[in-house]
Amino acid sequence: MSDLAALKDLYKDYFKIGVAGERVSERFTNNEIGNPHKEAMILKQFNSFTFANELKPMYNMAFHSQAAAEDFLPFELNPNAKFMLDFAKANGLKVRGHVMVWHSQCPKEIFCKGYSPVTIPTDPELLKENPRLKYFEKLDPVCYVTRDILLKRLKSYIFNLVEWMYKDGYADTIYAWDVVNEAIEPADKKESCVRKSYWSEIIGDDYIYWSFRFAYDAVEKFSKEYNGPKPILFYNDYNEFDSVKKEAIIKNLNAETDEHGSIISEGLLGGIGMQGHLSDNNNIDEYISALMDYSKLANVVHITELDVKCTCTNINAEYYQAVFYREFFKALVKAKEAGAGLECVTFWGLTDDNSWIRGANPLLFHGDLTPKKAYYGLCYALSGESLGEPERIEIDLSDKFFDFEKTTDEEFDYKAAGFKSRGWGEIALCDSMAHSGSRCLFTNRRFGAWSGISLDVSDFIGQTVKVSAWVYSPAIAVNLNAELAGSGDRNSFIASADTNGNWSYIEGEYEIPSNLHSMFLYFDTKEENPEAVNPVYIDEVSVKLIGQKESFEHRDNIASIRGMGHLPVLMVTDKESVDKKSRSLLVSRAEKDATVKFDISSYIGRSITLSLYVKTKDSLIRVGLDGNVPVVFTEVKSDTGFTHIVTNCDIPAGLNSAEFFVETNGNADMFIDDILVTLA
């Protein structure tokens, strides 16, 4: 692919373009460094490089070495990191160091007296079911070191790491370090929002401050001793665009104690790392707003771990991902021109087949290094070229029912039906716990109450459905929710059923947003003990179409302007509504041909019943199908209040899209409310 434009050159006037990678090994043959083809692609396309794992504490904290002491923790570079650093140095490729201090991929031994862990044993019966739980056993506090000892270990490790960087000649290669990674977690319900970890439990929440203090002091000391450049020191986190988490990050970087000032006030922070693990339906404006806020806090911002999951589950998956990438990078360039401190954007991987979230296909290149539409999305963000239109997909609006029984002596194919595990667990058919018949679906390898069983209902996007199932779990309750990343003001909760070791019926009605590319419903649990999640069983799952509803209660809706030269203004308002207490759509008009249309593309090739309410001072209201030659379905006289219009009509097959319109015999404003489309 030597003819591909180099992204690092395309964006050279705005920011670096980076990528993360790992060294090829006997176990991981699909990695990047050591594969000459992938190395060549990295050197052509990118000018910043991050080691996905090799510089993390787990592989470099030498607590087992002879140099280690109770109050001294050495740094010993692992051979894979050395190999990758030499590759980067030989090719003039700048490296982001990742990471000095992290709660994950950090050896438990460093928190323990004599580096000897004592763990709280897992129930043997649970271990029989899930041997992997042994890995998640927590340390017994009886083995913790003191705060003073852990601070000394932290300081010595960071000083040893930084000195090594200068002494061994890599100061010109490693131009940035993530000093602390993922230290903020509002879900842990601490007032400070600092994540519950061994670091915060033993040292306190200000371990973040001390990490930066030690890193800053080490850089100051050794840059002078070795006459070398200073790397930029970053705080790095995920979901960093979420408003609650953003405020918590800013609060903690400004936190002071009687013992010290803040990371900000003492000038210890060089930059903010926004990881950027996104989906193709995330809100770009929300992300850019956070980028601008962080730019005010620090002079430099890096997007450190960018990938964009495909949420669409059909042939248009790569198309919608590419559209997101194109719009996202257009927004980044615009933000940079507006003063954002963005200096680097790093992709968290090179090819989809080696992504940390395999199956989500979140990156720019296929496994064979051919470019995806996403790659061209980045190119077109600068050139202004279009990615074209998505392919039209035939959707199935028929009711669904899943009892998981065998059919003609074949096992029920739950994967083909759209069921999958949510999280890192596993799902399987079960022949001993069914509510009725001989089979149900279950998951028992779960690592959190949020993990569970999901069902793809993407055919019903924009529709209101009734969902029901029989559910069983020893947990307090089983919940039914919707996956709603980037969906605006929608609620993800649908229904809940108390279980406590009994089969229970769960049922709910849900209006699936129309602005998504895919939709998954999922079953998870409410646990009495969050540390020990229970299995979940589901049976007789039903999804029934109610119809396409639009009551204009959310910020996204199915309305768009219609007109030739004269255009209306569309506005959701609480000035009028059918029930006199909610909202409707105001169509403000200056001319008769300034009208409105509504997307009902899901009903192409079907006979429908259309119901809606319209209020206008004009005397006649017409409803019809838009197109080159509009077709009027019905014309009615308007009432003094809202006029209820009901009409049956056929939507022709073969259309790429379908919209019904509303117009009048004058140019008075219209209020439109409570649209309902059902199959006739």
C-alpha positions as CSV (number, residue, x, y, z in Angstrom):
1,M,0.0,0.0,0.0
2,S,2.9,2.3,-0.8
3,D,0.5,4.6,-2.7
4,L,-1.4,5.6,0.4
5,A,-1.1,9.1,1.7
6,A,0.8,9.4,5.0
7,L,-1.5,10.5,7.7
8,K,1.4,12.1,9.6
9,D,2.0,14.3,6.6
10,L,-1.6,15.2,6.0
11,Y,-2.0,16.4,9.6
12,K,1.5,17.8,10.1
13,D,0.2,21.4,10.4
14,Y,-2.2,20.3,13.2
15,F,-0.9,17.5,15.4
16,K,1.2,14.3,15.5
17,I,-0.5,11.1,14.4
18,G,0.5,8.2,16.6
19,V,-0.2,4.5,17.0
20,A,0.2,1.8,19.7
21,G,1.9,-1.5,19.1
22,E,3.6,-4.5,20.8
23,R,6.5,-6.8,20.0
24,V,6.0,-10.0,18.1
25,S,6.5,-13.1,20.3
26,E,6.1,-16.8,20.1
27,R,2.7,-16.4,21.8
28,F,1.6,-13.2,20.1
29,T,2.6,-13.7,16.5
30,N,0.2,-11.0,15.3
31,N,1.9,-8.1,17.0
32,E,3.6,-5.2,15.2
33,I,7.3,-4.7,16.1
34,G,9.2,-7.6,14.5
35,N,6.8,-7.9,11.6
36,P,8.5,-6.0,8.8
37,H,5.3,-5.2,6.9
38,K,3.6,-3.7,10.0
39,E,6.8,-1.8,10.9
40,A,6.9,-0.3,7.4
41,M,3.3,0.8,7.7
42,I,3.9,2.4,11.1
43,L,7.0,4.3,9.9
44,K,5.1,5.5,6.8
45,Q,1.9,6.6,8.5
46,F,2.8,7.7,12.1
47,N,5.2,10.0,13.9
48,S,4.5,9.0,17.5
49,F,4.5,5.5,19.0
50,T,3.2,4.0,22.3
51,F,4.0,0.6,23.7
52,A,0.7,-1.0,24.4
53,N,2.0,-3.1,27.3
54,E,5.8,-3.2,27.5
55,L,6.4,-0.2,29.7
56,K,3.7,-0.9,32.2
57,P,4.6,-1.4,35.9
58,M,3.9,-5.2,35.8
59,Y,6.8,-5.8,33.5
60,N,9.4,-3.4,34.9
61,M,8.9,-3.2,38.7
62,A,11.9,-5.3,39.8
63,F,10.7,-6.2,43.3
64,H,12.3,-9.6,42.8
65,S,15.8,-8.3,42.0
66,Q,18.7,-8.4,44.5
67,A,18.7,-4.6,44.5
68,A,15.2,-4.4,45.9
69,A,14.8,-3.5,49.6
70,E,11.9,-2.8,51.8
71,D,12.1,0.9,51.0
72,F,13.7,0.7,47.5
73,L,12.0,-0.5,44.3
74,P,14.2,-0.9,41.3
75,F,13.3,-0.3,37.7
76,E,14.5,-3.0,35.3
77,L,13.5,-2.6,31.6
78,N,12.1,-5.8,30.2
79,P,13.7,-7.1,26.9
80,N,10.6,-6.5,24.8
81,A,10.5,-2.9,25.7
82,K,14.3,-2.6,25.0
83,F,13.7,-4.2,21.6
84,M,10.9,-1.7,20.8
85,L,12.9,1.3,22.0
86,D,15.8,0.4,19.8
87,F,13.4,0.1,16.8
88,A,12.0,3.5,17.6
89,K,15.4,5.1,18.2
90,A,16.9,3.7,15.0
91,N,14.0,5.0,12.9
92,G,13.6,8.4,14.6
93,L,10.2,7.5,15.9
94,K,9.2,9.5,19.0
95,V,7.7,7.4,21.9
96,R,5.0,8.2,24.5
97,G,6.0,6.4,27.7
98,H,3.0,4.4,29.1
99,V,2.7,4.2,32.1
100,M,4.5,5.0,35.4
101,V,1.7,4.5,37.9
102,W,-1.5,2.5,37.3
103,H,-3.8,0.4,39.5
104,S,-4.0,-2.3,36.9
105,Q,-1.1,-4.4,35.4
106,C,0.8,-3.6,38.6
107,P,2.3,-6.4,40.7
108,K,0.5,-6.9,44.0
109,E,3.8,-7.7,45.6
110,I,4.8,-4.0,45.7
111,F,2.1,-3.2,48.2
112,C,3.1,-6.0,50.6
113,K,5.6,-6.4,53.5
114,G,8.7,-8.1,52.2
115,Y,7.0,-8.2,48.7
116,S,5.1,-11.2,49.9
117,P,1.3,-11.1,49.1
118,V,-1.3,-12.6,51.4
119,T,-4.7,-12.9,49.6
120,I,-8.2,-13.3,50.9
121,P,-9.1,-16.8,49.6
122,T,-12.0,-17.3,47.2
123,D,-14.8,-19.7,48.1
124,P,-13.6,-23.2,46.8
125,E,-17.0,-23.9,45.3
126,L,-16.8,-20.6,43.3
127,L,-13.3,-21.5,42.2
128,K,-14.6,-24.8,40.8
129,E,-17.1,-23.0,38.6
130,N,-14.7,-20.2,37.6
131,P,-10.9,-20.9,38.3
132,R,-10.1,-17.4,36.9
133,L,-11.4,-15.9,40.1
134,K,-8.1,-16.9,41.7
135,Y,-6.5,-14.1,39.7
136,F,-8.9,-11.6,41.2
137,E,-8.3,-12.4,44.8
138,K,-7.8,-9.3,46.9
139,L,-4.8,-8.7,49.2
140,D,-5.4,-9.2,52.9
141,P,-4.7,-5.8,54.6
142,V,-2.6,-7.7,57.1
143,C,0.2,-7.8,54.5
144,Y,0.1,-4.1,53.6
145,V,3.2,-2.0,53.9
146,T,2.9,1.4,55.6
147,R,2.2,4.6,53.8
148,D,5.7,5.8,54.3
149,I,7.2,2.6,52.9
150,L,5.0,2.6,49.8
151,L,5.8,6.3,49.2
152,K,9.5,5.4,49.3
153,R,9.0,2.5,46.9
154,L,7.0,4.8,44.5
155,K,9.7,7.5,44.6
156,S,12.6,5.1,44.1
157,Y,10.8,3.3,41.2
158,I,10.0,6.6,39.4
159,F,13.5,8.0,40.0
160,N,15.1,4.8,38.8
161,L,12.9,4.8,35.7
162,V,13.6,8.4,34.8
163,E,17.4,8.1,35.4
164,W,17.5,5.0,33.2
165,M,15.8,6.9,30.4
166,Y,18.7,9.5,30.4
167,K,21.6,7.2,31.3
168,D,20.8,4.6,28.6
169,G,20.4,7.2,25.9
170,Y,16.6,7.3,25.3
171,A,15.8,10.8,26.4
172,D,15.6,12.0,22.8
173,T,13.2,9.1,22.0
174,I,10.7,9.2,24.9
175,Y,9.1,12.6,24.6
176,A,6.1,12.1,26.9
177,W,5.1,10.0,29.9
178,D,1.7,9.0,31.3
179,V,2.6,9.5,34.9
180,V,-0.7,8.4,36.4
181,N,-3.3,6.4,34.5
182,E,-7.1,6.0,35.3
183,A,-7.0,7.2,38.9
184,I,-10.5,8.8,38.8
185,E,-13.6,6.7,39.0
186,P,-16.9,8.3,40.2
187,A,-18.6,4.9,40.1
188,D,-16.6,4.0,43.2
189,K,-18.8,6.4,45.2
190,K,-16.0,8.1,47.1
191,E,-16.4,11.8,47.7
192,S,-13.1,12.6,46.1
193,C,-13.9,10.4,43.1
194,V,-10.4,8.8,43.4
195,R,-10.5,5.2,42.4
196,K,-10.4,2.6,45.1
197,S,-7.1,0.9,44.7
198,Y,-4.1,-0.3,46.7
199,W,-2.4,3.0,45.9
200,S,-5.2,5.1,47.4
201,E,-6.0,2.7,50.2
202,I,-2.4,2.7,51.6
203,I,-1.0,6.2,50.6
204,G,-4.3,8.0,50.3
205,D,-6.0,9.9,47.5
206,D,-3.0,12.2,47.1
207,Y,-0.9,9.3,45.7
208,I,-1.7,11.1,42.4
209,Y,0.1,14.2,43.7
210,W,3.1,12.3,44.9
211,S,3.5,10.4,41.6
212,F,3.7,13.7,39.8
213,R,5.9,15.3,42.4
214,F,8.4,12.4,42.1
215,A,8.2,12.4,38.3
216,Y,8.7,16.1,38.1
217,D,11.6,16.2,40.5
218,A,13.3,13.2,38.8
219,V,13.1,14.9,35.4
220,E,14.5,18.1,36.8
221,K,17.4,16.3,38.4
222,F,18.4,14.0,35.6
223,S,17.8,16.3,32.7
224,K,20.4,18.6,34.3
225,E,22.8,15.8,35.1
226,Y,22.7,14.2,31.7
227,N,22.0,17.5,29.8
228,G,18.9,16.0,28.1
229,P,15.4,17.2,27.1
230,K,12.4,17.0,29.4
231,P,9.5,14.7,28.6
232,I,6.0,16.1,29.0
233,L,4.3,14.6,32.1
234,F,0.6,13.6,31.5
235,Y,-2.4,12.6,33.5
236,N,-4.3,10.0,31.4
237,D,-7.8,8.6,31.7
238,Y,-10.8,7.1,29.9
239,N,-14.4,8.3,29.6
240,E,-12.6,11.7,30.1
241,F,-15.3,13.5,28.1
242,D,-18.1,12.5,30.6
243,S,-19.0,15.7,32.4
244,V,-19.0,14.2,35.9
245,K,-15.6,12.5,35.4
246,K,-14.1,15.6,33.7
247,E,-15.0,17.7,36.8
248,A,-13.6,15.1,39.1
249,I,-10.3,15.0,37.1
250,I,-10.0,18.7,37.2
251,K,-10.9,18.8,40.9
252,N,-8.2,16.3,41.9
253,L,-5.5,17.9,39.8
254,N,-6.3,21.1,41.8
255,A,-6.5,19.2,45.2
256,E,-4.3,20.6,48.0
257,T,-3.6,19.3,51.5
258,D,-1.9,20.6,54.6
259,E,1.2,18.7,53.4
260,H,1.4,20.1,49.9
261,G,-0.1,22.2,47.2
262,S,-1.8,20.8,44.1
263,I,-0.4,19.3,40.9
264,I,-1.6,22.4,39.1
265,S,-0.5,25.0,41.5
266,E,3.0,23.5,41.8
267,G,3.4,23.3,38.0
268,L,3.8,19.5,38.0
269,L,1.4,18.8,35.2
270,G,2.6,19.0,31.6
271,G,-0.5,17.6,29.8
272,I,-3.8,15.8,29.8
273,G,-4.2,12.5,28.1
274,M,-7.7,11.8,26.7
275,Q,-7.8,8.1,25.9
276,G,-10.6,8.4,23.4
277,H,-12.1,4.8,23.5
278,L,-15.3,5.8,21.5
279,S,-18.1,4.3,19.6
280,D,-19.4,5.6,16.2
281,N,-22.5,7.1,18.0
282,N,-20.7,9.1,20.6
283,N,-21.5,12.8,20.9
284,I,-18.6,14.6,19.2
285,D,-19.6,18.0,20.6
286,E,-19.3,16.7,24.1
287,Y,-15.8,15.4,23.4
288,I,-14.7,18.7,21.9
289,S,-16.1,20.6,24.8
290,A,-14.0,18.5,27.2
291,L,-10.9,18.9,24.9
292,M,-11.3,22.7,25.2
293,D,-11.8,22.5,29.0
294,Y,-8.6,20.4,29.4
295,S,-6.7,22.8,27.1
296,K,-7.5,25.6,29.7
297,L,-6.1,23.3,32.4
298,A,-2.9,22.2,30.7
299,N,-1.0,23.7,27.8
300,V,-0.8,20.3,26.0
301,V,-3.5,17.7,25.3
302,H,-2.9,14.3,23.7
303,I,-5.6,11.9,22.5
304,T,-3.7,8.8,23.7
305,E,-5.7,5.7,22.9
306,L,-8.2,6.4,20.1
307,D,-10.4,3.7,18.7
308,V,-13.9,3.9,17.5
309,K,-16.1,0.8,17.9
310,C,-18.5,-0.1,15.1
311,T,-22.0,-0.2,16.6
312,C,-23.7,-1.1,13.3
313,T,-24.1,-4.8,12.8
314,N,-24.8,-5.0,9.1
315,I,-22.9,-4.3,5.9
316,N,-22.8,-0.5,6.6
317,A,-20.7,-1.0,9.8
318,E,-17.5,0.4,8.3
319,Y,-19.4,3.2,6.5
320,Y,-20.8,4.6,9.7
321,Q,-17.5,4.3,11.5
322,A,-15.8,6.2,8.7
323,V,-18.4,8.9,8.8
324,F,-17.7,9.3,12.5
325,Y,-14.0,9.4,12.0
326,R,-14.4,12.0,9.3
327,E,-16.6,14.3,11.4
328,F,-14.5,13.7,14.5
329,F,-11.2,14.8,12.8
330,K,-13.0,17.7,11.2
331,A,-14.0,18.8,14.7
332,L,-10.4,18.2,16.1
333,V,-8.9,20.4,13.3
334,K,-11.5,23.1,14.0
335,A,-10.8,22.9,17.7
336,K,-7.1,23.2,17.1
337,E,-7.6,26.3,14.9
338,A,-9.7,27.7,17.8
339,G,-6.9,27.3,20.3
340,A,-7.1,23.8,21.6
341,G,-3.8,22.5,23.0
342,L,-4.1,19.3,21.0
343,E,-0.6,18.1,19.9
344,C,-1.0,14.4,19.2
345,V,-3.7,11.8,18.3
346,T,-2.7,8.2,18.9
347,F,-4.6,5.2,17.6
348,W,-4.7,2.3,20.1
349,G,-3.6,-0.3,17.6
350,L,-2.8,-0.7,13.9
351,T,-5.1,-3.4,12.6
352,D,-8.6,-4.6,13.6
353,D,-7.5,-8.2,14.0
354,N,-5.0,-7.2,16.8
355,S,-7.1,-4.6,18.6
356,W,-7.7,-5.0,22.4
357,I,-11.4,-5.1,21.5
358,R,-11.4,-7.7,18.8
359,G,-14.8,-7.9,17.0
360,A,-15.5,-4.2,17.4
361,N,-13.2,-3.4,14.4
362,P,-12.3,0.0,15.8
363,L,-9.1,0.9,13.8
364,L,-8.0,2.2,10.4
365,F,-6.6,-0.9,8.8
366,H,-7.7,-4.5,8.1
367,G,-5.6,-7.4,9.2
368,D,-3.9,-7.5,5.8
369,L,-2.9,-3.8,6.2
370,T,-5.4,-2.6,3.5
371,P,-7.1,0.6,4.4
372,K,-10.6,0.7,5.7
373,K,-13.2,3.4,4.9
374,A,-12.1,4.8,8.3
375,Y,-8.7,5.6,6.9
376,Y,-10.3,7.6,4.1
377,G,-12.5,9.3,6.6
378,L,-9.4,10.9,8.1
379,C,-8.2,11.9,4.6
380,Y,-11.6,13.3,3.6
381,A,-11.8,15.3,6.9
382,L,-9.2,17.6,5.4
383,S,-10.1,17.3,1.7
384,G,-13.9,17.7,2.1
385,E,-14.6,14.7,0.0
386,S,-17.8,12.7,0.7
387,L,-17.9,9.0,1.8
388,G,-21.1,8.6,-0.2
389,E,-24.3,7.0,1.1
390,P,-24.9,3.8,3.1
391,E,-26.2,0.8,1.4
392,R,-29.9,0.2,1.8
393,I,-30.6,-2.7,4.2
394,E,-33.8,-4.8,4.2
395,I,-35.0,-5.0,7.8
396,D,-37.2,-7.5,9.6
397,L,-39.9,-6.0,11.7
398,S,-41.6,-9.3,12.5
399,D,-42.1,-10.2,16.1
400,K,-39.3,-12.3,17.7
401,F,-39.6,-15.2,20.2
402,F,-36.7,-17.3,21.5
403,D,-37.3,-20.4,23.6
404,F,-33.7,-21.8,22.9
405,E,-35.1,-25.3,22.2
406,K,-33.7,-27.6,19.6
407,T,-35.2,-27.4,16.1
408,T,-35.1,-30.5,13.9
409,D,-32.5,-32.1,16.1
410,E,-30.2,-29.0,15.8
411,E,-29.2,-26.9,18.8
412,F,-30.6,-23.4,18.8
413,D,-28.1,-21.0,17.3
414,Y,-28.2,-18.2,19.8
415,K,-25.3,-16.3,18.1
416,A,-27.2,-16.2,14.8
417,A,-30.3,-15.0,16.7
418,G,-28.3,-12.0,18.0
419,F,-27.4,-13.1,21.5
420,K,-23.9,-12.5,22.9
421,S,-22.1,-11.9,26.1
422,R,-21.9,-8.4,27.5
423,G,-18.5,-8.0,29.0
424,W,-15.8,-10.6,29.4
425,G,-18.1,-13.4,30.4
426,E,-19.4,-16.4,28.4
427,I,-22.9,-17.4,27.5
428,A,-24.1,-20.9,26.7
429,L,-27.3,-23.0,26.4
430,C,-28.4,-24.7,29.6
431,D,-30.4,-27.9,29.8
432,S,-31.0,-28.1,33.6
433,M,-32.6,-24.7,34.5
434,A,-35.2,-24.0,31.8
435,H,-38.3,-22.1,32.8
436,S,-40.2,-24.2,30.3
437,G,-39.2,-26.9,27.8
438,S,-35.6,-28.2,28.1
439,R,-33.3,-25.3,27.2
440,C,-32.5,-21.7,28.4
441,L,-29.6,-19.4,27.9
442,F,-27.3,-18.4,30.7
443,T,-24.0,-16.8,31.8
444,N,-22.1,-17.5,35.0
445,R,-18.6,-16.2,34.3
446,R,-19.2,-12.5,35.1
447,F,-16.9,-9.9,36.6
448,G,-19.4,-7.3,37.5
449,A,-23.1,-6.7,37.8
450,W,-23.0,-4.8,34.5
451,S,-21.9,-7.9,32.7
452,G,-24.6,-10.2,31.3
453,I,-26.5,-11.3,28.1
454,S,-27.3,-8.9,25.3
455,L,-29.6,-9.2,22.3
456,D,-29.2,-7.4,19.0
457,V,-32.5,-5.6,18.1
458,S,-31.1,-3.3,15.4
459,D,-33.9,-4.0,13.0
460,F,-36.2,-2.1,15.4
461,I,-34.2,1.1,15.5
462,G,-36.6,4.0,15.6
463,Q,-39.4,1.7,16.7
464,T,-41.2,1.2,20.0
465,V,-41.1,-2.5,21.1
466,K,-42.5,-4.5,23.9
467,V,-39.9,-6.8,25.4
468,S,-40.5,-9.7,27.8
469,A,-38.7,-12.7,29.2
470,W,-38.5,-15.1,32.1
471,V,-35.4,-14.5,34.1
472,Y,-33.7,-16.3,37.0
473,S,-30.7,-15.4,39.2
474,P,-29.7,-15.7,42.9
475,A,-29.1,-12.0,42.7
476,I,-31.6,-9.5,44.2
477,A,-33.0,-8.6,40.7
478,V,-32.5,-8.9,37.0
479,N,-32.6,-5.7,35.0
480,L,-33.5,-5.2,31.4
481,N,-31.6,-2.2,29.8
482,A,-30.6,-0.7,26.5
483,E,-27.1,0.1,25.2
484,L,-27.2,3.8,24.7
485,A,-23.7,5.3,24.1
486,G,-24.1,8.7,22.5
487,S,-27.8,8.6,22.5
488,G,-28.4,12.0,24.1
489,D,-31.2,12.3,26.7
490,R,-32.5,8.8,26.4
491,N,-32.9,6.5,29.4
492,S,-31.3,3.1,29.3
493,F,-33.5,1.4,31.9
494,I,-36.5,-0.6,30.7
495,A,-37.6,-2.9,33.4
496,S,-36.6,-4.9,36.5
497,A,-37.8,-8.2,38.1
498,D,-37.1,-9.3,41.6
499,T,-35.5,-12.8,41.5
500,N,-33.7,-13.9,44.7
501,G,-33.4,-17.4,43.3
502,N,-36.7,-17.7,41.5
503,W,-37.9,-17.5,38.0
504,S,-39.6,-14.1,37.4
505,Y,-41.3,-12.5,34.5
506,I,-39.9,-9.2,33.2
507,E,-41.7,-7.0,30.8
508,G,-41.2,-3.4,29.5
509,E,-41.9,-1.1,26.6
510,Y,-39.1,0.8,25.0
511,E,-38.8,3.5,22.3
512,I,-35.5,2.8,20.5
513,P,-33.9,6.1,19.3
514,S,-33.8,6.7,15.6
515,N,-30.3,8.3,15.5
516,L,-28.4,5.0,16.2
517,H,-26.8,2.5,13.8
518,S,-27.4,-0.5,16.1
519,M,-29.3,-1.4,19.3
520,F,-28.6,-4.1,21.9
521,L,-30.9,-4.8,24.9
522,Y,-29.2,-6.5,27.8
523,F,-29.9,-8.4,31.0
524,D,-27.8,-7.7,34.0
525,T,-28.3,-7.9,37.8
526,K,-28.6,-6.0,41.0
527,E,-26.3,-7.7,43.5
528,E,-26.4,-7.7,47.3
529,N,-22.6,-8.2,47.3
530,P,-21.0,-6.4,44.4
531,E,-17.8,-8.5,44.8
532,A,-19.6,-11.8,44.0
533,V,-21.8,-11.6,41.0
534,N,-24.4,-14.3,40.3
535,P,-25.3,-16.3,37.2
536,V,-28.2,-15.1,35.0
537,Y,-30.6,-17.4,33.1
538,I,-33.1,-16.2,30.5
539,D,-35.9,-18.0,28.7
540,E,-38.9,-17.3,26.4
541,V,-37.6,-14.0,25.3
542,S,-40.0,-12.0,23.2
543,V,-39.6,-8.8,21.2
544,K,-42.9,-7.4,19.7
545,L,-43.3,-4.4,17.4
546,I,-45.7,-1.7,18.7
547,G,-44.8,0.8,16.0
548,Q,-42.9,4.0,15.3
549,K,-43.7,6.6,17.9
550,E,-42.6,10.2,17.9
551,S,-43.8,12.6,20.6
552,F,-40.9,15.0,20.5
553,E,-39.9,14.4,24.1
554,H,-36.2,14.0,23.2
555,R,-33.6,16.2,21.5
556,D,-33.4,13.9,18.5
557,N,-36.5,13.2,16.3
558,I,-37.5,12.0,12.9
559,A,-38.5,15.5,11.5
560,S,-36.6,17.4,8.8
561,I,-37.4,20.5,6.8
562,R,-39.2,20.3,3.4
563,G,-39.4,23.1,0.9
564,M,-38.2,24.5,-2.4
565,G,-36.5,27.8,-1.8
566,H,-38.7,28.6,1.2
567,L,-37.8,26.7,4.3
568,P,-39.5,26.3,7.7
569,V,-37.9,26.6,11.1
570,L,-38.4,23.4,13.2
571,M,-38.4,23.7,17.0
572,V,-39.4,21.3,19.8
573,T,-41.6,23.4,22.1
574,D,-43.6,23.0,25.3
575,K,-46.0,25.8,24.1
576,E,-48.5,23.2,22.8
577,S,-49.0,19.5,23.1
578,V,-51.9,17.1,22.8
579,D,-51.9,16.3,26.5
580,K,-51.2,19.9,27.4
581,K,-48.2,19.0,29.6
582,S,-45.5,17.7,27.3
583,R,-43.9,18.8,24.0
584,S,-44.7,19.0,20.3
585,L,-42.9,20.1,17.1
586,L,-43.4,23.7,16.0
587,V,-43.2,24.2,12.3
588,S,-42.7,28.0,11.8
589,R,-43.4,29.1,8.3
590,A,-43.4,32.3,6.2
591,E,-44.5,30.7,2.9
592,K,-47.0,28.0,2.0
593,D,-44.3,25.6,0.5
594,A,-42.2,25.7,3.7
595,T,-43.4,22.4,5.2
596,V,-42.0,19.4,7.1
597,K,-41.4,15.7,6.5
598,F,-40.8,12.7,8.7
599,D,-38.6,9.6,8.1
600,I,-40.5,6.3,8.0
601,S,-37.9,4.4,5.9
602,S,-38.3,1.3,8.1
603,Y,-41.7,0.7,6.5
604,I,-40.6,0.7,2.8
605,G,-42.5,-2.0,1.0
606,R,-45.2,-2.3,3.7
607,S,-48.8,-1.2,4.3
608,I,-49.1,1.0,7.3
609,T,-51.6,2.9,9.4
610,L,-50.4,6.5,10.1
611,S,-51.8,8.5,13.0
612,L,-50.8,12.0,14.1
613,Y,-52.1,15.2,15.6
614,V,-51.8,18.6,13.8
615,K,-52.8,22.1,15.1
616,T,-52.9,25.0,12.6
617,K,-55.0,28.1,11.8
618,D,-55.1,27.0,8.1
619,S,-58.4,25.3,7.1
620,L,-57.0,22.2,5.3
621,I,-54.2,19.7,6.2
622,R,-52.7,17.3,3.8
623,V,-50.5,14.2,4.6
624,G,-48.7,12.3,1.9
625,L,-45.5,10.5,0.7
626,D,-42.7,12.8,-0.3
627,G,-40.7,12.2,-3.5
628,N,-40.2,13.6,-7.0
629,V,-43.9,13.2,-7.5
630,P,-45.5,13.5,-4.0
631,V,-48.5,11.3,-3.3
632,V,-51.3,12.7,-1.0
633,F,-52.6,10.1,1.4
634,T,-55.4,12.1,2.9
635,E,-56.7,15.7,3.1
636,V,-58.8,16.8,6.1
637,K,-60.4,19.9,7.5
638,S,-58.6,21.3,10.5
639,D,-60.3,21.6,13.9
640,T,-59.9,24.5,16.3
641,G,-57.4,22.5,18.4
642,F,-55.4,19.5,17.5
643,T,-56.8,17.6,14.5
644,H,-56.4,13.8,14.8
645,I,-55.5,12.4,11.4
646,V,-55.5,8.6,10.7
647,T,-54.9,7.2,7.3
648,N,-53.9,3.8,5.8
649,C,-51.3,3.8,3.0
650,D,-48.8,1.7,1.1
651,I,-45.1,2.6,1.1
652,P,-43.7,1.3,-2.3
653,A,-40.9,-1.3,-2.3
654,G,-37.6,-0.4,-3.8
655,L,-37.2,3.1,-2.3
656,N,-33.9,4.1,-0.8
657,S,-35.8,6.2,1.8
658,A,-39.3,7.2,2.7
659,E,-40.7,10.3,4.4
660,F,-44.3,11.4,4.9
661,F,-45.0,15.1,4.7
662,V,-47.5,17.4,6.3
663,E,-48.7,20.6,4.5
664,T,-51.6,23.0,4.6
665,N,-53.5,25.3,2.2
666,G,-51.9,28.3,3.8
667,N,-48.7,29.5,5.5
668,A,-49.8,29.4,9.1
669,D,-47.5,27.7,11.7
670,M,-48.2,24.1,12.6
671,F,-47.8,22.1,15.8
672,I,-47.4,18.4,15.2
673,D,-47.5,15.8,18.0
674,D,-47.9,12.1,18.9
675,I,-47.0,10.4,15.5
676,L,-47.6,6.7,15.4
677,V,-46.9,4.4,12.5
678,T,-48.1,0.8,12.8
679,L,-48.3,-2.1,10.3
680,A,-51.8,-2.2,8.8
